[in-house]
Amino acid sequence: MSAPLLDISGLSAISTRENARVLRDVDLVVAEGEVHGLVGESGAGKSTIAKAVLDMLPRTIRVTGGRIVFRGRDLASLDRASLRALVAREIALIPQDPMTGLNPTRRIEAQLTDGMRLVAGMSRGEARERALALLEEVRIADPARTLAAYPHELSGGMRQRVLIAAAFALEPKLVVADEPTTALDVTVQKQILRLIRGMQERHGTGVIFVTHDLGVVAKICDRVTLLYQGKVVEAGTAREMIETPRHAYTRALLAASPRYDRPEHGCDPVPGSVVAGLEAEIARHDEGRAP
């Protein structure tokens, strides 16, 4: 059996500003060519895990334990320069907001080709040809015109397509998609989900897909890890999570999620008893562990 692409074990972190835990002994394995969903409500720790993998944690978050092993390399063992080089070449990000993810003062061509030239050593002409091919792959009708445009001249959906193209530009081994459909309307969301899945399959890339939407999980993810207040509640295949959830919290979240394929399906609030049970689990976990 081949080693996993990404193996996170016992990852713990605190907020130094609030002196509170934000991750609690998180275990997470992402296989080669897999889309792995990180699911949970706001504050569950999804983006903190993603930023830890990308070496983008803010100074107010401090990792207190655990390991992040990427392609057999413990990221904590690398010096700063080596870690930055690794992330730049092999791990990419699709950010949440397609407007703030692009520099409004620079044309799309410069933003797409800079990484290819600086990291991969491509010439200006080679980088431009690669950028045109990528924009075609993400189904932008007029790639040359798009390269000449500024971000404000593009729609939200087109900006997100540009960011997806940028993420796959250097053929990374892992792409972190941090809620990339949140700022888009429902119709465009479906297009972007299909696009990310198609790019992932063609390039054989592993993907961490951060989302709060279990409907998205059903559409795009192979495996899923569900979090609550930085603790893993349940993990398994997407089908298992949707069809045969084991934890009461998972079942409650599914009951609270709208079903567009079943208009008659109601949305029930998560019962207080389920939340109380989760809080008790977390309290037992934290007992005797100083933040």
C-alpha contacts under 8 A as a table, 3 or more apart, distances in Angstrom:
res1	aa1	res2	aa2	distance
3	A	31	A	7.96
3	A	71	R	7.49
3	A	72	G	7.42
4	P	7	D	6.24
4	P	29	V	6.62
4	P	30	V	6.07
4	P	31	A	4.73
4	P	32	E	6.43
4	P	71	R	6.95
5	L	29	V	7.71
5	L	30	V	5.76
5	L	31	A	5.09
5	L	32	E	5.20
5	L	70	F	5.89
5	L	71	R	5.04
5	L	72	G	7.78
5	L	173	K	7.92
5	L	174	L	7.91
5	L	206	G	7.44
6	L	28	L	7.83
6	L	29	V	5.66
6	L	30	V	5.02
6	L	31	A	6.79
6	L	68	I	7.28
6	L	69	V	5.79
6	L	70	F	4.62
6	L	71	R	6.29
7	D	27	D	7.70
7	D	28	L	6.03
7	D	29	V	4.61
7	D	30	V	6.56
7	D	67	R	7.93
7	D	68	I	6.01
7	D	69	V	5.09
7	D	70	F	6.48
8	I	11	L	6.59
8	I	26	V	7.14
8	I	27	D	5.26
8	I	28	L	4.91
8	I	29	V	6.15
8	I	66	G	7.43
8	I	67	R	5.71
8	I	68	I	4.57
8	I	69	V	6.22
9	S	25	D	7.14
9	S	26	V	6.16
9	S	27	D	4.40
9	S	28	L	6.54
9	S	66	G	5.51
9	S	67	R	5.39
9	S	68	I	6.73
10	G	24	R	7.47
10	G	25	D	3.86
10	G	26	V	4.91
10	G	27	D	5.51
10	G	65	G	6.64
10	G	66	G	4.29
10	G	67	R	6.66
11	L	23	L	6.71
11	L	24	R	6.66
11	L	25	D	4.74
11	L	26	V	4.76
11	L	27	D	6.74
11	L	63	V	7.44
11	L	64	T	7.73
11	L	65	G	5.57
11	L	66	G	4.05
11	L	67	R	6.12
11	L	68	I	7.61
12	S	21	R	7.70
12	S	22	V	7.44
12	S	23	L	4.63
12	S	24	R	4.82
12	S	25	D	4.99
12	S	26	V	6.60
12	S	63	V	5.85
12	S	64	T	5.46
12	S	65	G	5.04
12	S	66	G	6.19
13	A	21	R	5.99
13	A	22	V	5.59
13	A	23	L	4.90
13	A	24	R	7.00
13	A	61	I	6.65
13	A	62	R	5.42
13	A	63	V	4.12
13	A	64	T	5.11
13	A	65	G	7.01
14	I	19	N	6.52
14	I	20	A	5.41
14	I	21	R	4.22
14	I	22	V	5.17
14	I	23	L	6.83
14	I	61	I	5.71
14	I	62	R	5.48
14	I	63	V	6.56
14	I	64	T	7.02
14	I	291	P	6.68
15	S	18	E	5.47
15	S	19	N	5.38
15	S	20	A	5.34
15	S	21	R	6.23
15	S	22	V	6.41
15	S	60	T	5.61
15	S	61	I	4.65
15	S	62	R	6.48
16	T	19	N	4.83
16	T	20	A	7.14
16	T	60	T	5.21
16	T	61	I	6.06
16	T	62	R	6.85
17	R	60	T	5.83
19	N	291	P	6.44
20	A	291	P	6.02
21	R	24	R	6.91
21	R	230	G	7.53
21	R	291	P	6.11
22	V	44	A	7.81
22	V	45	G	6.17
22	V	48	T	7.86
22	V	229	Q	6.57
22	V	230	G	5.17
23	L	26	V	6.61
23	L	45	G	6.22
23	L	48	T	7.87
23	L	49	I	7.96
23	L	229	Q	7.23
23	L	230	G	3.98
23	L	231	K	6.27
24	R	230	G	5.29
24	R	231	K	5.02
24	R	232	V	7.87
25	D	65	G	7.76
25	D	66	G	7.09
25	D	231	K	6.98
26	V	230	G	7.46
26	V	231	K	6.32
26	V	232	V	6.17
27	D	232	V	7.59
28	L	225	T	7.44
30	V	34	E	6.54
30	V	35	V	7.79
30	V	36	H	6.34
30	V	206	G	7.14
30	V	207	V	7.96
30	V	208	I	7.71
31	A	34	E	5.41
31	A	206	G	6.80
32	E	173	K	7.96
32	E	204	G	7.49
32	E	205	T	6.83
32	E	206	G	5.35
33	G	200	Q	7.23
33	G	201	E	7.17
33	G	204	G	4.88
33	G	205	T	4.78
33	G	206	G	4.29
33	G	207	V	7.37
34	E	205	T	7.23
34	E	206	G	4.83
34	E	207	V	6.14
34	E	221	C	7.86
34	E	222	D	6.29
34	E	223	R	7.68
35	V	206	G	5.93
35	V	207	V	4.58
35	V	208	I	5.97
35	V	209	F	6.70
35	V	220	I	7.06
35	V	221	C	4.95
35	V	222	D	5.34
35	V	223	R	6.69
36	H	206	G	7.92
36	H	207	V	6.07
36	H	208	I	4.95
36	H	209	F	5.93
36	H	221	C	5.60
36	H	222	D	5.95
36	H	223	R	4.86
36	H	224	V	5.46
36	H	225	T	7.55
37	G	208	I	5.88
37	G	209	F	4.64
37	G	210	V	5.87
37	G	211	T	7.07
37	G	217	V	6.35
37	G	221	C	5.70
37	G	222	D	7.67
37	G	223	R	6.22
37	G	224	V	4.47
37	G	225	T	6.13
38	L	46	K	5.84
38	L	208	I	6.94
38	L	209	F	5.98
38	L	210	V	4.75
38	L	211	T	6.20
38	L	224	V	6.09
38	L	225	T	5.17
38	L	226	L	6.15
38	L	227	L	7.38
39	V	46	K	6.76
39	V	210	V	6.24
39	V	211	T	5.22
39	V	212	H	5.16
39	V	213	D	7.16
39	V	214	L	7.34
39	V	224	V	7.17
39	V	225	T	6.20
39	V	226	L	4.80
39	V	227	L	6.14
40	G	43	G	7.96
40	G	44	A	5.47
40	G	45	G	7.86
40	G	46	K	6.91
40	G	211	T	7.04
40	G	212	H	5.05
40	G	226	L	5.76
40	G	227	L	5.10
40	G	228	Y	6.16
41	E	44	A	5.61
41	E	212	H	5.51
41	E	227	L	7.94
41	E	228	Y	7.22
42	S	45	G	7.86
42	S	212	H	7.51
43	G	46	K	7.64
43	G	228	Y	7.85
43	G	229	Q	6.27
43	G	230	G	7.79
44	A	227	L	5.57
44	A	228	Y	4.66
44	A	229	Q	4.32
44	A	230	G	5.15
44	A	231	K	7.65
45	G	48	T	5.08
45	G	49	I	6.32
45	G	227	L	7.00
45	G	228	Y	7.47
45	G	229	Q	6.36
45	G	230	G	4.73
45	G	231	K	7.98
46	K	49	I	5.47
46	K	50	A	6.49
46	K	210	V	6.27
46	K	211	T	7.88
46	K	227	L	7.29
46	K	230	G	7.78
47	S	50	A	4.87
47	S	51	K	5.99
47	S	178	D	6.89
47	S	210	V	6.97
48	T	51	K	5.12
48	T	52	A	6.09
48	T	57	L	6.96
49	I	52	A	5.07
49	I	53	V	6.42
50	A	53	V	5.27
50	A	54	L	6.34
50	A	176	V	6.70
50	A	178	D	7.57
50	A	208	I	7.72
50	A	210	V	7.87
51	K	54	L	4.88
51	K	55	D	5.85
51	K	56	M	4.73
51	K	57	L	5.20
52	A	55	D	5.08
52	A	56	M	6.10
52	A	57	L	5.61
53	V	56	M	7.69
53	V	68	I	7.12
54	L	57	L	7.94
54	L	87	V	6.38
54	L	91	I	7.02
54	L	92	A	7.86
54	L	93	L	7.95
55	D	83	L	7.95
55	D	84	R	7.81
55	D	87	V	7.69
57	L	61	I	6.29
57	L	62	R	8.00
58	P	61	I	5.66
59	R	62	R	7.10
63	V	66	G	8.00
67	R	74	D	6.71
67	R	75	L	7.71
67	R	76	A	7.29
68	I	74	D	5.78
68	I	75	L	5.86
68	I	76	A	7.27
69	V	72	G	5.70
69	V	73	R	5.12
69	V	74	D	4.27
69	V	75	L	5.98
70	F	73	R	5.18
70	F	74	D	6.45
70	F	75	L	6.88
73	R	77	S	7.83
74	D	77	S	5.52
74	D	78	L	7.28
75	L	78	L	5.53
75	L	83	L	6.78
76	A	79	D	7.92
78	L	82	S	5.88
78	L	83	L	5.61
79	D	82	S	5.41
79	D	83	L	6.10
80	R	83	L	5.17
80	R	84	R	6.14
81	A	84	R	5.20
81	A	85	A	6.17
82	S	85	A	5.10
82	S	86	L	6.10
83	L	86	L	5.09
83	L	87	V	6.19
84	R	87	V	5.25
84	R	88	A	6.05
85	A	88	A	5.15
85	A	89	R	6.20
86	L	89	R	5.34
86	L	90	E	5.76
86	L	91	I	7.29
87	V	90	E	5.43
87	V	91	I	4.80
87	V	92	A	7.15
88	A	91	I	6.26
88	A	92	A	7.06
88	A	119	V	7.19
89	R	92	A	7.83
89	R	119	V	6.74
89	R	120	A	7.89
89	R	170	L	6.62
89	R	172	P	6.36
90	E	170	L	7.65
90	E	171	E	7.39
90	E	172	P	4.20
90	E	173	K	5.26
90	E	174	L	6.45
91	I	172	P	5.41
91	I	173	K	6.22
91	I	174	L	4.88
91	I	175	V	5.71
91	I	176	V	7.47
92	A	167	A	5.21
92	A	168	F	7.37
92	A	172	P	6.35
92	A	174	L	6.43
92	A	175	V	4.71
92	A	176	V	6.12
93	L	167	A	5.86
93	L	175	V	5.66
93	L	176	V	4.78
93	L	177	A	5.92
93	L	178	D	7.40
94	I	163	L	6.08
94	I	164	I	6.05
94	I	167	A	6.10
94	I	175	V	7.22
94	I	176	V	6.12
94	I	177	A	4.62
94	I	178	D	6.16
94	I	180	P	6.42
95	P	98	P	6.94
95	P	101	G	6.09
95	P	163	L	7.63
95	P	177	A	6.34
95	P	178	D	5.31
95	P	179	E	7.17
95	P	180	P	5.90
96	Q	101	G	7.62
96	Q	177	A	7.59
96	Q	178	D	5.29
96	Q	179	E	5.03
96	Q	180	P	4.34
96	Q	181	T	6.91
96	Q	182	T	6.64
96	Q	183	A	7.13
97	D	100	T	5.64
97	D	101	G	5.88
97	D	160	Q	7.98
97	D	180	P	6.90
97	D	182	T	7.65
97	D	183	A	6.06
98	P	101	G	5.13
98	P	102	L	6.78
98	P	156	G	6.24
98	P	157	G	7.90
98	P	159	R	5.41
98	P	160	Q	4.99
98	P	163	L	7.14
98	P	180	P	7.86
98	P	183	A	7.60
99	M	102	L	5.82
99	M	104	P	7.93
99	M	151	P	7.13
99	M	152	H	7.84
99	M	156	G	7.14
99	M	159	R	6.92
100	T	103	N	7.02
101	G	163	L	7.44
102	L	111	Q	7.58
102	L	151	P	6.69
102	L	159	R	7.95
102	L	163	L	7.81
103	N	106	R	5.77
103	N	111	Q	7.67
103	N	151	P	7.37
104	P	107	R	7.85
104	P	150	Y	6.48
104	P	151	P	5.65
104	P	152	H	6.78
105	T	150	Y	7.13
106	R	110	A	6.68
106	R	111	Q	6.95
106	R	150	Y	6.22
106	R	151	P	7.90
107	R	110	A	5.70
107	R	111	Q	6.68
107	R	147	L	6.73
107	R	148	A	5.92
107	R	149	A	5.46
107	R	150	Y	4.57
107	R	151	P	7.10
108	I	111	Q	5.13
108	I	112	L	6.09
108	I	146	T	6.81
108	I	147	L	4.83
108	I	148	A	6.33
108	I	149	A	5.93
108	I	150	Y	5.95
108	I	151	P	6.81
108	I	162	V	7.94
109	E	112	L	5.22
109	E	113	T	5.99
109	E	128	R	7.21
109	E	131	A	7.36
109	E	146	T	7.95
109	E	147	L	4.41
109	E	148	A	6.32
110	A	113	T	5.32
110	A	114	D	5.79
111	Q	114	D	5.76
111	Q	115	G	7.79
112	L	115	G	6.87
112	L	116	M	7.60
112	L	131	A	6.35
112	L	162	V	7.92
112	L	165	A	7.94
112	L	166	A	5.66
112	L	169	A	7.94
113	T	116	M	5.15
113	T	117	R	6.22
113	T	124	R	7.65
113	T	127	A	5.33
113	T	128	R	6.48
113	T	131	A	6.63
114	D	117	R	5.32
114	D	118	L	6.01
115	G	118	L	5.14
115	G	119	V	5.44
115	G	120	A	7.17
116	M	119	V	5.60
116	M	120	A	4.99
116	M	121	G	6.45
116	M	122	M	5.83
116	M	127	A	5.94
116	M	169	A	7.17
116	M	170	L	6.69
117	R	120	A	5.64
117	R	121	G	4.61
117	R	122	M	4.52
117	R	123	S	6.16
117	R	124	R	6.95
117	R	127	A	6.55
118	L	121	G	5.58
118	L	122	M	7.61
120	A	170	L	7.29
122	M	125	G	7.94
122	M	126	E	5.75
122	M	127	A	5.74
123	S	126	E	5.14
123	S	127	A	6.07
124	R	127	A	5.23
124	R	128	R	6.18
125	G	128	R	5.13
125	G	129	E	6.27
126	E	129	E	5.22
126	E	130	R	6.19
127	A	130	R	5.04
127	A	131	A	6.07
128	R	131	A	4.97
128	R	132	L	6.20
129	E	132	L	5.16
129	E	133	A	6.26
130	R	133	A	5.13
130	R	134	L	6.17
130	R	169	A	7.66
131	A	134	L	5.09
131	A	135	L	6.21
131	A	165	A	7.83
131	A	169	A	7.58
132	L	135	L	5.22
132	L	136	E	6.31
132	L	143	P	5.57
132	L	144	A	6.68
132	L	147	L	7.77
133	A	136	E	5.12
133	A	137	E	6.22
134	L	137	E	4.89
134	L	138	V	6.34
134	L	165	A	5.47
134	L	169	A	7.12
135	L	138	V	5.18
135	L	139	R	6.36
135	L	140	I	5.54
135	L	143	P	5.55
135	L	161	R	7.69
135	L	162	V	6.84
135	L	165	A	6.27
136	E	139	R	4.98
136	E	140	I	5.52
136	E	141	A	7.00
136	E	142	D	7.98
136	E	143	P	6.35
137	E	140	I	7.60
137	E	165	A	7.85
138	V	161	R	5.96
138	V	162	V	7.72
138	V	164	I	7.52
138	V	165	A	6.50
138	V	195	L	6.70
138	V	199	M	7.94
139	R	161	R	8.00
140	I	143	P	5.95
140	I	146	T	7.98
140	I	158	M	7.23
140	I	161	R	7.65
142	D	145	R	5.54
142	D	146	T	6.27
143	P	146	T	5.00
143	P	147	L	6.17
144	A	147	L	5.21
144	A	148	A	6.61
145	R	148	A	5.27
145	R	149	A	6.45
146	T	149	A	5.08
146	T	154	L	7.91
149	A	153	E	6.22
149	A	154	L	7.53
150	Y	153	E	5.54
150	Y	154	L	7.33
151	P	154	L	5.51
151	P	159	R	6.66
152	H	155	S	7.56
154	L	158	M	5.83
154	L	159	R	6.08
155	S	158	M	5.18
155	S	159	R	6.18
156	G	159	R	5.11
156	G	160	Q	6.25
156	G	184	L	6.79
157	G	160	Q	5.16
157	G	161	R	6.28
157	G	184	L	6.92
157	G	188	V	6.25
157	G	192	I	7.68
158	M	161	R	4.95
158	M	162	V	6.27
159	R	162	V	5.06
159	R	163	L	6.38
160	Q	163	L	5.01
160	Q	164	I	6.23
160	Q	180	P	7.57
160	Q	192	I	7.85
161	R	164	I	5.02
161	R	165	A	6.18
161	R	192	I	7.43
162	V	165	A	5.03
162	V	166	A	6.18
163	L	166	A	4.94
163	L	167	A	6.15
164	I	167	A	5.05
164	I	168	F	6.49
164	I	196	I	7.31
165	A	168	F	5.40
165	A	169	A	6.03
166	A	169	A	5.05
167	A	170	L	7.46
167	A	172	P	7.73
167	A	175	V	6.92
168	F	171	E	5.25
168	F	172	P	6.31
168	F	175	V	7.80
168	F	199	M	7.93
169	A	172	P	7.74
171	E	203	H	7.12
171	E	205	T	7.88
172	P	175	V	6.79
172	P	205	T	6.90
173	K	204	G	7.94
173	K	205	T	5.27
173	K	206	G	6.13
174	L	205	T	5.74
174	L	206	G	4.68
174	L	207	V	5.59
174	L	208	I	7.58
175	V	205	T	7.02
175	V	206	G	6.28
175	V	207	V	4.78
175	V	208	I	6.37
176	V	207	V	5.76
176	V	208	I	4.79
176	V	209	F	6.22
176	V	210	V	7.67
177	A	180	P	5.91
177	A	207	V	7.03
177	A	208	I	6.04
177	A	209	F	4.86
177	A	210	V	6.03
178	D	209	F	6.31
178	D	210	V	4.85
178	D	211	T	7.12
179	E	182	T	5.68
179	E	209	F	7.01
179	E	210	V	5.16
179	E	211	T	5.03
179	E	212	H	7.89
180	P	183	A	7.44
181	T	184	L	5.37
181	T	189	Q	5.28
181	T	192	I	7.07
181	T	193	L	7.70
182	T	189	Q	7.90
184	L	188	V	6.13
184	L	189	Q	5.85
185	D	188	V	5.53
185	D	189	Q	6.05
186	V	189	Q	4.94
186	V	190	K	6.53
187	T	190	K	5.55
187	T	191	Q	6.80
188	V	191	Q	5.09
188	V	192	I	6.20
189	Q	192	I	5.16
189	Q	193	L	6.16
190	K	193	L	5.17
190	K	194	R	6.29
191	Q	194	R	5.27
191	Q	195	L	6.11
192	I	195	L	4.87
192	I	196	I	6.10
193	L	196	I	5.26
193	L	197	R	6.21
193	L	216	V	7.98
193	L	219	K	7.74
193	L	220	I	6.79
194	R	197	R	5.21
194	R	198	G	6.04
194	R	220	I	7.75
195	L	198	G	5.08
195	L	199	M	6.11
196	I	199	M	5.14
196	I	200	Q	6.02
197	R	200	Q	5.06
197	R	201	E	6.17
197	R	220	I	6.43
198	G	201	E	5.21
198	G	202	R	6.19
199	M	202	R	5.23
199	M	203	H	6.03
200	Q	203	H	5.35
200	Q	204	G	5.62
200	Q	205	T	5.07
200	Q	206	G	7.05
200	Q	207	V	7.34
201	E	204	G	5.11
201	E	205	T	6.91
209	F	221	C	7.60
211	T	214	L	7.76
211	T	216	V	7.41
211	T	217	V	7.81
213	D	216	V	5.42
213	D	217	V	6.75
213	D	257	S	7.89
214	L	217	V	4.87
214	L	218	A	6.44
214	L	254	L	7.14
214	L	257	S	7.22
215	G	218	A	5.26
215	G	219	K	6.60
215	G	257	S	7.67
215	G	259	R	7.83
216	V	219	K	5.14
216	V	220	I	6.24
216	V	221	C	7.72
217	V	220	I	5.60
217	V	221	C	5.08
217	V	224	V	7.43
217	V	238	A	6.58
218	A	221	C	6.33
218	A	238	A	6.18
218	A	239	R	7.27
218	A	242	I	7.11
221	C	224	V	6.84
221	C	238	A	6.10
222	D	237	T	5.87
222	D	238	A	5.49
222	D	239	R	7.99
223	R	235	A	7.55
223	R	236	G	5.62
223	R	237	T	4.04
223	R	238	A	4.94
224	V	235	A	5.60
224	V	236	G	5.60
224	V	237	T	5.87
224	V	238	A	5.64
224	V	241	M	7.34
225	T	232	V	6.78
225	T	233	V	7.68
225	T	234	E	6.04
225	T	235	A	4.37
225	T	236	G	6.78
226	L	232	V	5.86
226	L	233	V	5.54
226	L	234	E	5.29
226	L	235	A	6.15
226	L	250	T	7.76
227	L	230	G	6.01
227	L	231	K	5.38
227	L	232	V	4.57
227	L	233	V	5.42
227	L	234	E	7.38
228	Y	231	K	5.32
228	Y	232	V	6.56
228	Y	233	V	6.50
228	Y	278	L	7.95
231	K	282	I	7.50
232	V	235	A	7.38
233	V	247	H	7.23
233	V	249	Y	7.82
234	E	246	R	7.45
234	E	247	H	6.65
234	E	250	T	7.52
235	A	241	M	7.58
236	G	240	E	6.28
236	G	241	M	6.35
237	T	240	E	5.17
237	T	241	M	6.20
238	A	241	M	5.05
238	A	242	I	6.18
239	R	242	I	5.24
239	R	243	E	5.75
239	R	244	T	7.68
240	E	243	E	5.31
240	E	244	T	5.06
240	E	245	P	6.20
241	M	244	T	5.89
241	M	245	P	4.76
241	M	246	R	7.71
241	M	250	T	7.53
242	I	245	P	6.18
242	I	254	L	7.43
245	P	248	A	7.83
245	P	250	T	6.00
245	P	251	R	5.91
246	R	250	T	7.16
246	R	251	R	7.53
247	H	250	T	5.30
247	H	251	R	6.48
248	A	251	R	5.11
248	A	252	A	6.10
248	A	274	V	6.51
249	Y	252	A	4.96
249	Y	253	L	6.14
249	Y	270	V	7.72
249	Y	274	V	6.04
249	Y	275	V	7.48
249	Y	278	L	7.76
250	T	253	L	5.17
250	T	254	L	6.29
251	R	254	L	5.18
251	R	255	A	6.25
252	A	255	A	5.05
252	A	256	A	6.18
252	A	268	D	7.81
252	A	269	P	7.58
252	A	270	V	5.29
252	A	271	P	7.29
252	A	274	V	7.76
253	L	256	A	4.96
253	L	257	S	6.25
253	L	270	V	6.52
254	L	257	S	5.18
255	A	258	P	7.97
255	A	266	G	7.64
255	A	267	C	5.90
255	A	268	D	5.66
255	A	269	P	7.69
255	A	270	V	7.89
256	A	266	G	7.71
256	A	267	C	4.39
256	A	268	D	4.62
256	A	269	P	5.47
256	A	270	V	6.53
257	S	267	C	5.80
257	S	268	D	7.92
258	P	265	H	6.98
258	P	266	G	6.99
258	P	267	C	5.90
259	R	262	R	5.16
259	R	263	P	6.38
259	R	265	H	6.10
260	Y	263	P	5.81
262	R	265	H	5.47
263	P	266	G	7.89
270	V	274	V	6.99
270	V	275	V	7.45
271	P	274	V	5.45
271	P	275	V	6.75
272	G	275	V	5.13
272	G	276	A	6.07
273	S	276	A	4.97
273	S	277	G	6.15
274	V	277	G	5.06
274	V	278	L	6.34
275	V	278	L	5.08
275	V	279	E	6.18
276	A	279	E	5.05
276	A	280	A	6.20
277	G	280	A	5.09
277	G	281	E	6.32
278	L	281	E	5.03
278	L	282	I	6.27
279	E	282	I	5.12
279	E	283	A	6.10
280	A	283	A	5.00
280	A	284	R	6.20
281	E	284	R	5.21
281	E	285	H	6.23
282	I	285	H	4.94
282	I	286	D	6.09
283	A	286	D	5.11
283	A	287	E	5.98
284	R	287	E	5.22
286	D	289	R	5.28
286	D	290	A	7.74
